[in-house]
């Protein structure tokens, strides 16, 4: 039957413009900045908070939705920054059972990045000249 195999799916025509399906790349191309996309998407993402606790329906109050969306966007940005700047604490905070199932992931996340390794070398040597820029101009080479 047509459409049952991976080859059929991969060779299918793209959906027509205006159809309900859009790829994530098409969706992201509508925005110039990540913050704009977060602002647009977050209100629909937080409506499900109405199901938490004793709730039995999505949020409908526009003020609650906007407040939760702004808070979620701020927290997402803060945690993304924390993950980038302090990866070790993020790995420690992850569920150990999950990390033990994927030992390669744990090893990859725990390994220092190239930038961290270079910083450790420069710090270990302790020579401030190593942190300066070496170019022909500032070395007196012409």
N, C-alpha and C positions, 0 to 999 in steps of 0.2 A: 504494500500500500504506500502511496506517495506520502512523504513526510515522516515515515517511521524510522528511517536510518539517519545516522549522523551526517552522512554524505548528502542526503536530501535536505536536511535542515541547513547545512552550510551553504548549499547552492540555491537556497530559496531567494526570491526577489525581496528587496528591502520593502518595508511597508510604505504605502503612499504618504505623501506629506499631509499633515493634518490628522493622521490616524492616531489612535490612542497610544500606540507603542512608540517610545523614543528611547534611544540608547543613552546610557549615562554620559557618554561623550557629547552627544547632541544636546542633552539637557545642560551640561556644564558650559557649553559654548555660548549659551544665551547670556552669560554673566561675564563681566569684566574682572570682578574680584571675588575671591572666596567668601568674603564677608557678605557680599550682596546675595550670594547663593544661600548662605546660612540664614540670612534674614528672610528670604523667600520661602525656604523649606521648613524651617523650624516650627512655625505655628501648626502645620499639619502633623508634624512628628510628635508634638507634646499633647495633642488631644487625647491620646490614650491614657494619660495620667488620670483621667476620670475613673478608670477601672481600678486604680490602686486603693487599697483599704476597703471601705464599705461601698465604694462607688460601683455602679453597674451600667454606666454609660460614658461615652466620651465627653470631654469638656465642651461646653457650648458658650460659656461666658467669654466674650472677646477680651475683657480685661485680664481674666485669669490666664487665658491662652497667650496673650501678649507678654504678660509677666513671666510665665513659665518658659516661653520661647526665648526671651532675652536672657534669663538666668541659665538656661541650657546652653545657649551659644557662648556665654562667658565661661561657663565651666568646661565646655569642650575645648575652647582656646587655651584655657589655663592648664588643663590636663595634657593637651598636645605639647605645650611648651615644657611642662614638667617631664614628659616622656622623652623629649628631645634633649633637654639639658641634664636630666638626672635619671638616666636609663636604669641604673642599678636599683634605685628605690622602686621603680615601676615593676621590675622583674621580681623583686622581693614581695611586692604586694599582690602578685598574681597567685592564683590557686595552685598550690604545690602538686595536687593530684593531676591537674591539667598539664602542668609543665613536665611532670614525670612521664606522662604518656608520650610526650613529644620531646625527647631528650635533645634532639638536634636543634629544636627551636630554643630550648633553654640555653644550650651552649652558644648559639648564635647571638641571642640577646644579652648574654653575660659577657661575651668577649668585648674587649675595648675596641672602639673604632680607631681608624688610622689617625684621626685628629687627636684622640685621647692618647694614643701611643706616642705620637710626636711630642705632645705636651709633656708627657712623663719623662721623655728623654731630655728635653730642654730643661725641665725643672731639676732633674737628677744631676745634670752637669753644673747647673747654677751659673753659667757664664752669660751675662746680659748681652754680650756681643752676638750670641747665637740667635737671639730673638730679633735682631735688626735685619733690615733688608740688605741683601748683598747684590748690588748691581755694579756695572762697570763704572758708572758715574760717581758713586759714593766710595769706590775703592781707589780712585785716582787713575784708573786705566782709561786710556783714550784711544 
